[in-house]
Amino acid sequence: MSAANRRDFIRGFWREGARLLAAFEEGKEEARQKAERRDFFRSYESSYAMTLCEDELLMESARLAGIETEGRDRLEIARELFAKEGGY
């Protein structure tokens, strides 16, 4: 193998390694964000912004999104509304 070929191989090796590392970090960040979104609805306290808002506001938002609210828990409604709006 000539010196030029070795240089090209090493450059390609480092370039590919950097690309793989970046993809790994991106995947790790995506997984962290997904876990945060999932944990948001772990309890009423952690999701208070949606679950403890005015009853009318939550129910109207759910109705406009086509979500059935009859006989359902606020947390369940808020979770479905969040998911429907692209939250997870």
HTML snippet that shows the backbone in 3Dmol.js (N, CA, C, O; Angstrom):
<script src="https://3Dmol.org/build/3Dmol-min.js"></script>
<div id="view" style="width:600px;height:400px;position:relative"></div>
<script>
const pdb = `
ATOM      1  N   MET A   1       0.850  -1.164   0.000  1.00  0.00           N
ATOM      2  CA  MET A   1       0.000   0.000   0.000  1.00  0.00           C
ATOM      3  C   MET A   1       0.902   1.235   0.000  1.00  0.00           C
ATOM      4  O   MET A   1       1.837   1.332   0.795  1.00  0.00           O
ATOM      5  N   SER A   2       0.617   2.152  -0.878  1.00  0.00           N
ATOM      6  CA  SER A   2       1.435   3.359  -0.982  1.00  0.00           C
ATOM      7  C   SER A   2       1.077   4.337   0.145  1.00  0.00           C
ATOM      8  O   SER A   2       0.058   4.179   0.817  1.00  0.00           O
ATOM      9  N   ALA A   3       1.918   5.331   0.334  1.00  0.00           N
ATOM     10  CA  ALA A   3       1.699   6.335   1.377  1.00  0.00           C
ATOM     11  C   ALA A   3       0.405   7.106   1.111  1.00  0.00           C
ATOM     12  O   ALA A   3      -0.321   7.427   2.052  1.00  0.00           O
ATOM     13  N   ALA A   4       0.109   7.404  -0.136  1.00  0.00           N
ATOM     14  CA  ALA A   4      -1.117   8.137  -0.490  1.00  0.00           C
ATOM     15  C   ALA A   4      -2.349   7.303  -0.138  1.00  0.00           C
ATOM     16  O   ALA A   4      -3.330   7.823   0.393  1.00  0.00           O
ATOM     17  N   ASN A   5      -2.288   6.010  -0.436  1.00  0.00           N
ATOM     18  CA  ASN A   5      -3.408   5.132  -0.116  1.00  0.00           C
ATOM     19  C   ASN A   5      -3.612   5.025   1.392  1.00  0.00           C
ATOM     20  O   ASN A   5      -4.745   5.010   1.873  1.00  0.00           O
ATOM     21  N   ARG A   6      -2.502   4.951   2.138  1.00  0.00           N
ATOM     22  CA  ARG A   6      -2.610   4.881   3.595  1.00  0.00           C
ATOM     23  C   ARG A   6      -3.231   6.159   4.147  1.00  0.00           C
ATOM     24  O   ARG A   6      -4.092   6.112   5.026  1.00  0.00           O
ATOM     25  N   ARG A   7      -2.789   7.297   3.628  1.00  0.00           N
ATOM     26  CA  ARG A   7      -3.350   8.579   4.067  1.00  0.00           C
ATOM     27  C   ARG A   7      -4.855   8.643   3.780  1.00  0.00           C
ATOM     28  O   ARG A   7      -5.643   9.049   4.634  1.00  0.00           O
ATOM     29  N   ASP A   8      -5.234   8.242   2.584  1.00  0.00           N
ATOM     30  CA  ASP A   8      -6.653   8.240   2.225  1.00  0.00           C
ATOM     31  C   ASP A   8      -7.441   7.304   3.128  1.00  0.00           C
ATOM     32  O   ASP A   8      -8.554   7.624   3.546  1.00  0.00           O
ATOM     33  N   PHE A   9      -6.860   6.143   3.428  1.00  0.00           N
ATOM     34  CA  PHE A   9      -7.523   5.181   4.303  1.00  0.00           C
ATOM     35  C   PHE A   9      -7.703   5.772   5.700  1.00  0.00           C
ATOM     36  O   PHE A   9      -8.785   5.675   6.280  1.00  0.00           O
ATOM     37  N   ILE A  10      -6.662   6.375   6.236  1.00  0.00           N
ATOM     38  CA  ILE A  10      -6.720   6.938   7.585  1.00  0.00           C
ATOM     39  C   ILE A  10      -7.708   8.101   7.637  1.00  0.00           C
ATOM     40  O   ILE A  10      -8.495   8.201   8.578  1.00  0.00           O
ATOM     41  N   ARG A  11      -7.675   8.972   6.644  1.00  0.00           N
ATOM     42  CA  ARG A  11      -8.631  10.081   6.596  1.00  0.00           C
ATOM     43  C   ARG A  11     -10.068   9.560   6.534  1.00  0.00           C
ATOM     44  O   ARG A  11     -10.948  10.040   7.248  1.00  0.00           O
ATOM     45  N   GLY A  12     -10.283   8.577   5.675  1.00  0.00           N
ATOM     46  CA  GLY A  12     -11.615   7.974   5.570  1.00  0.00           C
ATOM     47  C   GLY A  12     -12.050   7.315   6.863  1.00  0.00           C
ATOM     48  O   GLY A  12     -13.213   7.395   7.257  1.00  0.00           O
ATOM     49  N   PHE A  13     -11.098   6.661   7.521  1.00  0.00           N
ATOM     50  CA  PHE A  13     -11.380   5.999   8.790  1.00  0.00           C
ATOM     51  C   PHE A  13     -11.821   7.030   9.838  1.00  0.00           C
ATOM     52  O   PHE A  13     -12.825   6.827  10.521  1.00  0.00           O
ATOM     53  N   TRP A  14     -11.082   8.124   9.966  1.00  0.00           N
ATOM     54  CA  TRP A  14     -11.423   9.161  10.941  1.00  0.00           C
ATOM     55  C   TRP A  14     -12.730   9.868  10.579  1.00  0.00           C
ATOM     56  O   TRP A  14     -13.535  10.186  11.453  1.00  0.00           O
ATOM     57  N   ARG A  15     -12.927  10.105   9.307  1.00  0.00           N
ATOM     58  CA  ARG A  15     -14.162  10.754   8.855  1.00  0.00           C
ATOM     59  C   ARG A  15     -15.375   9.881   9.191  1.00  0.00           C
ATOM     60  O   ARG A  15     -16.380  10.375   9.701  1.00  0.00           O
ATOM     61  N   GLU A  16     -15.271   8.588   8.901  1.00  0.00           N
ATOM     62  CA  GLU A  16     -16.363   7.660   9.190  1.00  0.00           C
ATOM     63  C   GLU A  16     -16.584   7.535  10.698  1.00  0.00           C
ATOM     64  O   GLU A  16     -17.720   7.467  11.166  1.00  0.00           O
ATOM     65  N   GLY A  17     -15.491   7.505  11.442  1.00  0.00           N
ATOM     66  CA  GLY A  17     -15.603   7.437  12.902  1.00  0.00           C
ATOM     67  C   GLY A  17     -16.310   8.661  13.464  1.00  0.00           C
ATOM     68  O   GLY A  17     -17.149   8.534  14.356  1.00  0.00           O
ATOM     69  N   ALA A  18     -15.989   9.830  12.963  1.00  0.00           N
ATOM     70  CA  ALA A  18     -16.635  11.063  13.410  1.00  0.00           C
ATOM     71  C   ALA A  18     -18.117  11.060  13.042  1.00  0.00           C
ATOM     72  O   ALA A  18     -18.956  11.508  13.824  1.00  0.00           O
ATOM     73  N   ARG A  19     -18.435  10.555  11.853  1.00  0.00           N
ATOM     74  CA  ARG A  19     -19.845  10.480  11.425  1.00  0.00           C
ATOM     75  C   ARG A  19     -20.622   9.529  12.321  1.00  0.00           C
ATOM     76  O   ARG A  19     -21.747   9.835  12.716  1.00  0.00           O
ATOM     77  N   LEU A  20     -20.037   8.377  12.648  1.00  0.00           N
ATOM     78  CA  LEU A  20     -20.700   7.409  13.527  1.00  0.00           C
ATOM     79  C   LEU A  20     -20.897   7.974  14.926  1.00  0.00           C
ATOM     80  O   LEU A  20     -21.953   7.781  15.528  1.00  0.00           O
ATOM     81  N   LEU A  21     -19.900   8.664  15.443  1.00  0.00           N
ATOM     82  CA  LEU A  21     -20.011   9.268  16.768  1.00  0.00           C
ATOM     83  C   LEU A  21     -21.121  10.320  16.788  1.00  0.00           C
ATOM     84  O   LEU A  21     -21.894  10.385  17.744  1.00  0.00           O
ATOM     85  N   ALA A  22     -21.203  11.134  15.751  1.00  0.00           N
ATOM     86  CA  ALA A  22     -22.256  12.152  15.671  1.00  0.00           C
ATOM     87  C   ALA A  22     -23.640  11.492  15.616  1.00  0.00           C
ATOM     88  O   ALA A  22     -24.576  11.961  16.262  1.00  0.00           O
ATOM     89  N   ALA A  23     -23.768  10.416  14.853  1.00  0.00           N
ATOM     90  CA  ALA A  23     -25.045   9.705  14.758  1.00  0.00           C
ATOM     91  C   ALA A  23     -25.417   9.091  16.104  1.00  0.00           C
ATOM     92  O   ALA A  23     -26.586   9.104  16.490  1.00  0.00           O
ATOM     93  N   PHE A  24     -24.438   8.556  16.817  1.00  0.00           N
ATOM     94  CA  PHE A  24     -24.677   7.977  18.131  1.00  0.00           C
ATOM     95  C   PHE A  24     -25.157   9.052  19.109  1.00  0.00           C
ATOM     96  O   PHE A  24     -26.118   8.835  19.847  1.00  0.00           O
ATOM     97  N   GLU A  25     -24.497  10.200  19.117  1.00  0.00           N
ATOM     98  CA  GLU A  25     -24.877  11.297  20.009  1.00  0.00           C
ATOM     99  C   GLU A  25     -26.287  11.798  19.674  1.00  0.00           C
ATOM    100  O   GLU A  25     -27.069  12.109  20.572  1.00  0.00           O
ATOM    101  N   GLU A  26     -26.599  11.872  18.397  1.00  0.00           N
ATOM    102  CA  GLU A  26     -27.932  12.307  17.971  1.00  0.00           C
ATOM    103  C   GLU A  26     -28.992  11.323  18.467  1.00  0.00           C
ATOM    104  O   GLU A  26     -30.039  11.736  18.966  1.00  0.00           O
ATOM    105  N   GLY A  27     -28.725  10.034  18.331  1.00  0.00           N
ATOM    106  CA  GLY A  27     -29.654   9.009  18.806  1.00  0.00           C
ATOM    107  C   GLY A  27     -29.821   9.051  20.312  1.00  0.00           C
ATOM    108  O   GLY A  27     -30.925   8.867  20.825  1.00  0.00           O
ATOM    109  N   LYS A  28     -28.738   9.290  21.016  1.00  0.00           N
ATOM    110  CA  LYS A  28     -28.785   9.380  22.472  1.00  0.00           C
ATOM    111  C   LYS A  28     -29.637  10.578  22.906  1.00  0.00           C
ATOM    112  O   LYS A  28     -30.434  10.467  23.837  1.00  0.00           O
ATOM    113  N   GLU A  29     -29.473  11.702  22.244  1.00  0.00           N
ATOM    114  CA  GLU A  29     -30.259  12.897  22.563  1.00  0.00           C
ATOM    115  C   GLU A  29     -31.738  12.679  22.254  1.00  0.00           C
ATOM    116  O   GLU A  29     -32.607  13.102  23.017  1.00  0.00           O
ATOM    117  N   GLU A  30     -32.016  12.023  21.142  1.00  0.00           N
ATOM    118  CA  GLU A  30     -33.402  11.730  20.772  1.00  0.00           C
ATOM    119  C   GLU A  30     -34.051  10.828  21.816  1.00  0.00           C
ATOM    120  O   GLU A  30     -35.203  11.053  22.188  1.00  0.00           O
ATOM    121  N   ALA A  31     -33.336   9.815  22.296  1.00  0.00           N
ATOM    122  CA  ALA A  31     -33.852   8.913  23.328  1.00  0.00           C
ATOM    123  C   ALA A  31     -34.098   9.665  24.635  1.00  0.00           C
ATOM    124  O   ALA A  31     -35.089   9.407  25.319  1.00  0.00           O
ATOM    125  N   ARG A  32     -33.210  10.590  24.985  1.00  0.00           N
ATOM    126  CA  ARG A  32     -33.373  11.378  26.210  1.00  0.00           C
ATOM    127  C   ARG A  32     -34.628  12.241  26.123  1.00  0.00           C
ATOM    128  O   ARG A  32     -35.389  12.332  27.086  1.00  0.00           O
ATOM    129  N   GLN A  33     -34.843  12.872  24.973  1.00  0.00           N
ATOM    130  CA  GLN A  33     -36.015  13.721  24.792  1.00  0.00           C
ATOM    131  C   GLN A  33     -37.304  12.903  24.840  1.00  0.00           C
ATOM    132  O   GLN A  33     -38.308  13.346  25.397  1.00  0.00           O
ATOM    133  N   LYS A  34     -37.269  11.722  24.259  1.00  0.00           N
ATOM    134  CA  LYS A  34     -38.450  10.857  24.280  1.00  0.00           C
ATOM    135  C   LYS A  34     -38.772  10.439  25.706  1.00  0.00           C
ATOM    136  O   LYS A  34     -39.939  10.413  26.095  1.00  0.00           O
ATOM    137  N   ALA A  35     -37.745  10.110  26.491  1.00  0.00           N
ATOM    138  CA  ALA A  35     -37.952   9.734  27.893  1.00  0.00           C
ATOM    139  C   ALA A  35     -38.523  10.910  28.686  1.00  0.00           C
ATOM    140  O   ALA A  35     -39.390  10.714  29.538  1.00  0.00           O
ATOM    141  N   GLU A  36     -38.052  12.118  28.419  1.00  0.00           N
ATOM    142  CA  GLU A  36     -38.584  13.307  29.098  1.00  0.00           C
ATOM    143  C   GLU A  36     -40.058  13.513  28.756  1.00  0.00           C
ATOM    144  O   GLU A  36     -40.862  13.819  29.637  1.00  0.00           O
ATOM    145  N   ARG A  37     -40.413  13.348  27.495  1.00  0.00           N
ATOM    146  CA  ARG A  37     -41.815  13.511  27.092  1.00  0.00           C
ATOM    147  C   ARG A  37     -42.686  12.452  27.751  1.00  0.00           C
ATOM    148  O   ARG A  37     -43.794  12.752  28.197  1.00  0.00           O
ATOM    149  N   ARG A  38     -42.198  11.216  27.818  1.00  0.00           N
ATOM    150  CA  ARG A  38     -42.946  10.136  28.449  1.00  0.00           C
ATOM    151  C   ARG A  38     -43.117  10.415  29.941  1.00  0.00           C
ATOM    152  O   ARG A  38     -44.204  10.224  30.486  1.00  0.00           O
ATOM    153  N   ASP A  39     -42.051  10.866  30.605  1.00  0.00           N
ATOM    154  CA  ASP A  39     -42.094  11.125  32.038  1.00  0.00           C
ATOM    155  C   ASP A  39     -42.927  12.345  32.392  1.00  0.00           C
ATOM    156  O   ASP A  39     -43.349  12.498  33.538  1.00  0.00           O
ATOM    157  N   PHE A  40     -43.169  13.217  31.418  1.00  0.00           N
ATOM    158  CA  PHE A  40     -43.969  14.415  31.655  1.00  0.00           C
ATOM    159  C   PHE A  40     -45.329  14.045  32.227  1.00  0.00           C
ATOM    160  O   PHE A  40     -45.854  14.759  33.082  1.00  0.00           O
ATOM    161  N   PHE A  41     -45.904  12.945  31.769  1.00  0.00           N
ATOM    162  CA  PHE A  41     -47.231  12.519  32.214  1.00  0.00           C
ATOM    163  C   PHE A  41     -47.186  11.428  33.286  1.00  0.00           C
ATOM    164  O   PHE A  41     -48.164  10.708  33.488  1.00  0.00           O
ATOM    165  N   ARG A  42     -46.074  11.314  33.953  1.00  0.00           N
ATOM    166  CA  ARG A  42     -45.932  10.308  35.012  1.00  0.00           C
ATOM    167  C   ARG A  42     -46.947  10.568  36.126  1.00  0.00           C
ATOM    168  O   ARG A  42     -47.477   9.620  36.705  1.00  0.00           O
ATOM    169  N   SER A  43     -47.222  11.821  36.432  1.00  0.00           N
ATOM    170  CA  SER A  43     -48.165  12.173  37.493  1.00  0.00           C
ATOM    171  C   SER A  43     -48.788  13.528  37.185  1.00  0.00           C
ATOM    172  O   SER A  43     -48.356  14.234  36.273  1.00  0.00           O
ATOM    173  N   TYR A  44     -49.814  13.880  37.965  1.00  0.00           N
ATOM    174  CA  TYR A  44     -50.430  15.194  37.806  1.00  0.00           C
ATOM    175  C   TYR A  44     -49.426  16.303  38.095  1.00  0.00           C
ATOM    176  O   TYR A  44     -49.414  17.333  37.420  1.00  0.00           O
ATOM    177  N   GLU A  45     -48.585  16.085  39.103  1.00  0.00           N
ATOM    178  CA  GLU A  45     -47.637  17.120  39.496  1.00  0.00           C
ATOM    179  C   GLU A  45     -46.611  17.409  38.405  1.00  0.00           C
ATOM    180  O   GLU A  45     -46.245  18.564  38.187  1.00  0.00           O
ATOM    181  N   SER A  46     -46.145  16.369  37.719  1.00  0.00           N
ATOM    182  CA  SER A  46     -45.123  16.584  36.688  1.00  0.00           C
ATOM    183  C   SER A  46     -45.709  17.170  35.409  1.00  0.00           C
ATOM    184  O   SER A  46     -44.980  17.741  34.597  1.00  0.00           O
ATOM    185  N   SER A  47     -47.013  17.035  35.224  1.00  0.00           N
ATOM    186  CA  SER A  47     -47.642  17.551  34.005  1.00  0.00           C
ATOM    187  C   SER A  47     -48.685  18.614  34.323  1.00  0.00           C
ATOM    188  O   SER A  47     -49.652  18.788  33.582  1.00  0.00           O
ATOM    189  N   TYR A  48     -48.484  19.317  35.423  1.00  0.00           N
ATOM    190  CA  TYR A  48     -49.509  20.261  35.887  1.00  0.00           C
ATOM    191  C   TYR A  48     -49.895  21.306  34.868  1.00  0.00           C
ATOM    192  O   TYR A  48     -51.033  21.775  34.877  1.00  0.00           O
ATOM    193  N   ALA A  49     -48.985  21.689  33.989  1.00  0.00           N
ATOM    194  CA  ALA A  49     -49.312  22.723  33.006  1.00  0.00           C
ATOM    195  C   ALA A  49     -50.486  22.301  32.135  1.00  0.00           C
ATOM    196  O   ALA A  49     -51.288  23.144  31.734  1.00  0.00           O
ATOM    197  N   MET A  50     -50.599  21.024  31.839  1.00  0.00           N
ATOM    198  CA  MET A  50     -51.708  20.556  31.006  1.00  0.00           C
ATOM    199  C   MET A  50     -52.839  19.965  31.840  1.00  0.00           C
ATOM    200  O   MET A  50     -54.011  20.192  31.540  1.00  0.00           O
ATOM    201  N   THR A  51     -52.506  19.217  32.873  1.00  0.00           N
ATOM    202  CA  THR A  51     -53.553  18.497  33.601  1.00  0.00           C
ATOM    203  C   THR A  51     -54.273  19.346  34.631  1.00  0.00           C
ATOM    204  O   THR A  51     -55.408  19.037  34.992  1.00  0.00           O
ATOM    205  N   LEU A  52     -53.644  20.405  35.110  1.00  0.00           N
ATOM    206  CA  LEU A  52     -54.288  21.235  36.123  1.00  0.00           C
ATOM    207  C   LEU A  52     -54.759  22.581  35.579  1.00  0.00           C
ATOM    208  O   LEU A  52     -55.151  23.464  36.342  1.00  0.00           O
ATOM    209  N   CYS A  53     -54.718  22.731  34.250  1.00  0.00           N
ATOM    210  CA  CYS A  53     -55.224  23.975  33.660  1.00  0.00           C
ATOM    211  C   CYS A  53     -56.741  24.004  33.808  1.00  0.00           C
ATOM    212  O   CYS A  53     -57.349  23.035  34.262  1.00  0.00           O
ATOM    213  N   GLU A  54     -57.330  25.097  33.432  1.00  0.00           N
ATOM    214  CA  GLU A  54     -58.782  25.245  33.517  1.00  0.00           C
ATOM    215  C   GLU A  54     -59.457  24.067  32.814  1.00  0.00           C
ATOM    216  O   GLU A  54     -59.078  23.684  31.707  1.00  0.00           O
ATOM    217  N   ASP A  55     -60.449  23.511  33.471  1.00  0.00           N
ATOM    218  CA  ASP A  55     -61.174  22.357  32.935  1.00  0.00           C
ATOM    219  C   ASP A  55     -61.733  22.663  31.545  1.00  0.00           C
ATOM    220  O   ASP A  55     -61.630  21.844  30.632  1.00  0.00           O
ATOM    221  N   GLU A  56     -62.318  23.838  31.395  1.00  0.00           N
ATOM    222  CA  GLU A  56     -62.892  24.226  30.102  1.00  0.00           C
ATOM    223  C   GLU A  56     -61.848  24.234  28.994  1.00  0.00           C
ATOM    224  O   GLU A  56     -62.110  23.774  27.883  1.00  0.00           O
ATOM    225  N   LEU A  57     -60.667  24.755  29.299  1.00  0.00           N
ATOM    226  CA  LEU A  57     -59.604  24.850  28.305  1.00  0.00           C
ATOM    227  C   LEU A  57     -59.145  23.469  27.850  1.00  0.00           C
ATOM    228  O   LEU A  57     -59.003  23.228  26.651  1.00  0.00           O
ATOM    229  N   LEU A  58     -58.914  22.568  28.789  1.00  0.00           N
ATOM    230  CA  LEU A  58     -58.480  21.213  28.440  1.00  0.00           C
ATOM    231  C   LEU A  58     -59.545  20.491  27.625  1.00  0.00           C
ATOM    232  O   LEU A  58     -59.243  19.886  26.596  1.00  0.00           O
ATOM    233  N   MET A  59     -60.791  20.556  28.086  1.00  0.00           N
ATOM    234  CA  MET A  59     -61.873  19.839  27.411  1.00  0.00           C
ATOM    235  C   MET A  59     -62.147  20.412  26.020  1.00  0.00           C
ATOM    236  O   MET A  59     -62.408  19.660  25.081  1.00  0.00           O
ATOM    237  N   GLU A  60     -62.089  21.726  25.887  1.00  0.00           N
ATOM    238  CA  GLU A  60     -62.308  22.352  24.584  1.00  0.00           C
ATOM    239  C   GLU A  60     -61.174  21.996  23.615  1.00  0.00           C
ATOM    240  O   GLU A  60     -61.417  21.708  22.443  1.00  0.00           O
ATOM    241  N   SER A  61     -59.956  22.020  24.109  1.00  0.00           N
ATOM    242  CA  SER A  61     -58.808  21.636  23.279  1.00  0.00           C
ATOM    243  C   SER A  61     -58.940  20.192  22.816  1.00  0.00           C
ATOM    244  O   SER A  61     -58.685  19.878  21.654  1.00  0.00           O
ATOM    245  N   ALA A  62     -59.341  19.314  23.735  1.00  0.00           N
ATOM    246  CA  ALA A  62     -59.523  17.897  23.399  1.00  0.00           C
ATOM    247  C   ALA A  62     -60.642  17.737  22.370  1.00  0.00           C
ATOM    248  O   ALA A  62     -60.496  16.994  21.400  1.00  0.00           O
ATOM    249  N   ARG A  63     -61.749  18.430  22.580  1.00  0.00           N
ATOM    250  CA  ARG A  63     -62.878  18.346  21.645  1.00  0.00           C
ATOM    251  C   ARG A  63     -62.456  18.790  20.253  1.00  0.00           C
ATOM    252  O   ARG A  63     -62.779  18.132  19.264  1.00  0.00           O
ATOM    253  N   LEU A  64     -61.733  19.906  20.173  1.00  0.00           N
ATOM    254  CA  LEU A  64     -61.278  20.405  18.875  1.00  0.00           C
ATOM    255  C   LEU A  64     -60.309  19.440  18.195  1.00  0.00           C
ATOM    256  O   LEU A  64     -60.222  19.407  16.968  1.00  0.00           O
ATOM    257  N   ALA A  65     -59.586  18.659  18.987  1.00  0.00           N
ATOM    258  CA  ALA A  65     -58.642  17.687  18.431  1.00  0.00           C
ATOM    259  C   ALA A  65     -59.326  16.348  18.133  1.00  0.00           C
ATOM    260  O   ALA A  65     -58.688  15.414  17.647  1.00  0.00           O
ATOM    261  N   GLY A  66     -60.643  16.262  18.430  1.00  0.00           N
ATOM    262  CA  GLY A  66     -61.379  15.025  18.152  1.00  0.00           C
ATOM    263  C   GLY A  66     -61.152  13.935  19.178  1.00  0.00           C
ATOM    264  O   GLY A  66     -61.244  12.750  18.859  1.00  0.00           O
ATOM    265  N   ILE A  67     -60.857  14.323  20.405  1.00  0.00           N
ATOM    266  CA  ILE A  67     -60.574  13.358  21.474  1.00  0.00           C
ATOM    267  C   ILE A  67     -61.812  13.196  22.349  1.00  0.00           C
ATOM    268  O   ILE A  67     -62.397  14.181  22.797  1.00  0.00           O
ATOM    269  N   GLU A  68     -62.202  11.963  22.585  1.00  0.00           N
ATOM    270  CA  GLU A  68     -63.344  11.646  23.448  1.00  0.00           C
ATOM    271  C   GLU A  68     -62.961  11.939  24.894  1.00  0.00           C
ATOM    272  O   GLU A  68     -61.908  11.503  25.361  1.00  0.00           O
ATOM    273  N   THR A  69     -63.816  12.680  25.607  1.00  0.00           N
ATOM    274  CA  THR A  69     -63.513  13.049  26.987  1.00  0.00           C
ATOM    275  C   THR A  69     -64.451  12.422  28.003  1.00  0.00           C
ATOM    276  O   THR A  69     -64.127  12.357  29.189  1.00  0.00           O
ATOM    277  N   GLU A  70     -65.591  11.966  27.558  1.00  0.00           N
ATOM    278  CA  GLU A  70     -66.614  11.419  28.455  1.00  0.00           C
ATOM    279  C   GLU A  70     -66.069  10.266  29.299  1.00  0.00           C
ATOM    280  O   GLU A  70     -65.607   9.256  28.769  1.00  0.00           O
ATOM    281  N   GLY A  71     -66.133  10.438  30.630  1.00  0.00           N
ATOM    282  CA  GLY A  71     -65.738   9.380  31.556  1.00  0.00           C
ATOM    283  C   GLY A  71     -64.242   9.114  31.619  1.00  0.00           C
ATOM    284  O   GLY A  71     -63.824   8.074  32.127  1.00  0.00           O
ATOM    285  N   ARG A  72     -63.437  10.028  31.114  1.00  0.00           N
ATOM    286  CA  ARG A  72     -61.984   9.823  31.096  1.00  0.00           C
ATOM    287  C   ARG A  72     -61.294  10.738  32.092  1.00  0.00           C
ATOM    288  O   ARG A  72     -61.772  11.832  32.394  1.00  0.00           O
ATOM    289  N   ASP A  73     -60.180  10.278  32.586  1.00  0.00           N
ATOM    290  CA  ASP A  73     -59.343  11.005  33.524  1.00  0.00           C
ATOM    291  C   ASP A  73     -58.640  12.165  32.828  1.00  0.00           C
ATOM    292  O   ASP A  73     -58.253  12.045  31.666  1.00  0.00           O
ATOM    293  N   ARG A  74     -58.470  13.291  33.528  1.00  0.00           N
ATOM    294  CA  ARG A  74     -57.799  14.468  32.946  1.00  0.00           C
ATOM    295  C   ARG A  74     -56.396  14.130  32.448  1.00  0.00           C
ATOM    296  O   ARG A  74     -55.986  14.587  31.381  1.00  0.00           O
ATOM    297  N   LEU A  75     -55.663  13.331  33.221  1.00  0.00           N
ATOM    298  CA  LEU A  75     -54.297  12.970  32.841  1.00  0.00           C
ATOM    299  C   LEU A  75     -54.294  12.188  31.528  1.00  0.00           C
ATOM    300  O   LEU A  75     -53.453  12.418  30.658  1.00  0.00           O
ATOM    301  N   GLU A  76     -55.228  11.276  31.398  1.00  0.00           N
ATOM    302  CA  GLU A  76     -55.343  10.475  30.166  1.00  0.00           C
ATOM    303  C   GLU A  76     -55.697  11.358  28.969  1.00  0.00           C
ATOM    304  O   GLU A  76     -55.150  11.184  27.880  1.00  0.00           O
ATOM    305  N   ILE A  77     -56.608  12.300  29.174  1.00  0.00           N
ATOM    306  CA  ILE A  77     -57.001  13.221  28.104  1.00  0.00           C
ATOM    307  C   ILE A  77     -55.817  14.105  27.701  1.00  0.00           C
ATOM    308  O   ILE A  77     -55.550  14.297  26.515  1.00  0.00           O
ATOM    309  N   ALA A  78     -55.118  14.635  28.697  1.00  0.00           N
ATOM    310  CA  ALA A  78     -53.963  15.501  28.418  1.00  0.00           C
ATOM    311  C   ALA A  78     -52.876  14.720  27.685  1.00  0.00           C
ATOM    312  O   ALA A  78     -52.253  15.246  26.763  1.00  0.00           O
ATOM    313  N   ARG A  79     -52.643  13.469  28.085  1.00  0.00           N
ATOM    314  CA  ARG A  79     -51.627  12.635  27.429  1.00  0.00           C
ATOM    315  C   ARG A  79     -51.985  12.416  25.965  1.00  0.00           C
ATOM    316  O   ARG A  79     -51.126  12.529  25.090  1.00  0.00           O
ATOM    317  N   GLU A  80     -53.257  12.099  25.696  1.00  0.00           N
ATOM    318  CA  GLU A  80     -53.677  11.870  24.312  1.00  0.00           C
ATOM    319  C   GLU A  80     -53.600  13.154  23.488  1.00  0.00           C
ATOM    320  O   GLU A  80     -53.195  13.125  22.326  1.00  0.00           O
ATOM    321  N   LEU A  81     -53.986  14.274  24.084  1.00  0.00           N
ATOM    322  CA  LEU A  81     -53.904  15.555  23.395  1.00  0.00           C
ATOM    323  C   LEU A  81     -52.458  15.882  23.058  1.00  0.00           C
ATOM    324  O   LEU A  81     -52.165  16.326  21.947  1.00  0.00           O
ATOM    325  N   PHE A  82     -51.564  15.672  23.991  1.00  0.00           N
ATOM    326  CA  PHE A  82     -50.143  15.921  23.785  1.00  0.00           C
ATOM    327  C   PHE A  82     -49.609  15.042  22.654  1.00  0.00           C
ATOM    328  O   PHE A  82     -48.884  15.522  21.783  1.00  0.00           O
ATOM    329  N   ALA A  83     -49.965  13.758  22.668  1.00  0.00           N
ATOM    330  CA  ALA A  83     -49.507  12.819  21.636  1.00  0.00           C
ATOM    331  C   ALA A  83     -50.064  13.207  20.266  1.00  0.00           C
ATOM    332  O   ALA A  83     -49.354  13.155  19.262  1.00  0.00           O
ATOM    333  N   LYS A  84     -51.334  13.595  20.237  1.00  0.00           N
ATOM    334  CA  LYS A  84     -51.969  13.958  18.977  1.00  0.00           C
ATOM    335  C   LYS A  84     -51.344  15.213  18.368  1.00  0.00           C
ATOM    336  O   LYS A  84     -51.293  15.361  17.147  1.00  0.00           O
ATOM    337  N   GLU A  85     -50.878  16.098  19.217  1.00  0.00           N
ATOM    338  CA  GLU A  85     -50.259  17.335  18.739  1.00  0.00           C
ATOM    339  C   GLU A  85     -48.780  17.137  18.397  1.00  0.00           C
ATOM    340  O   GLU A  85     -48.068  18.108  18.142  1.00  0.00           O
ATOM    341  N   GLY A  86     -48.317  15.884  18.391  1.00  0.00           N
ATOM    342  CA  GLY A  86     -46.942  15.599  17.992  1.00  0.00           C
ATOM    343  C   GLY A  86     -45.967  15.572  19.138  1.00  0.00           C
ATOM    344  O   GLY A  86     -44.758  15.624  18.910  1.00  0.00           O
ATOM    345  N   GLY A  87     -46.449  15.493  20.371  1.00  0.00           N
ATOM    346  CA  GLY A  87     -45.566  15.477  21.522  1.00  0.00           C
ATOM    347  C   GLY A  87     -44.752  14.216  21.663  1.00  0.00           C
ATOM    348  O   GLY A  87     -43.631  14.271  22.169  1.00  0.00           O
ATOM    349  N   TYR A  88     -45.273  13.076  21.233  1.00  0.00           N
ATOM    350  CA  TYR A  88     -44.525  11.814  21.258  1.00  0.00           C
ATOM    351  C   TYR A  88     -45.256  10.723  20.575  1.00  0.00           C
ATOM    352  O   TYR A  88     -44.763   9.597  20.508  1.00  0.00           O
TER     353      TYR A  88
END
`;
const viewer = $3Dmol.createViewer("view");
viewer.addModel(pdb, "pdb");
viewer.setStyle({}, {cartoon: {color: "spectrum"}});
viewer.zoomTo();
viewer.render();
</script>
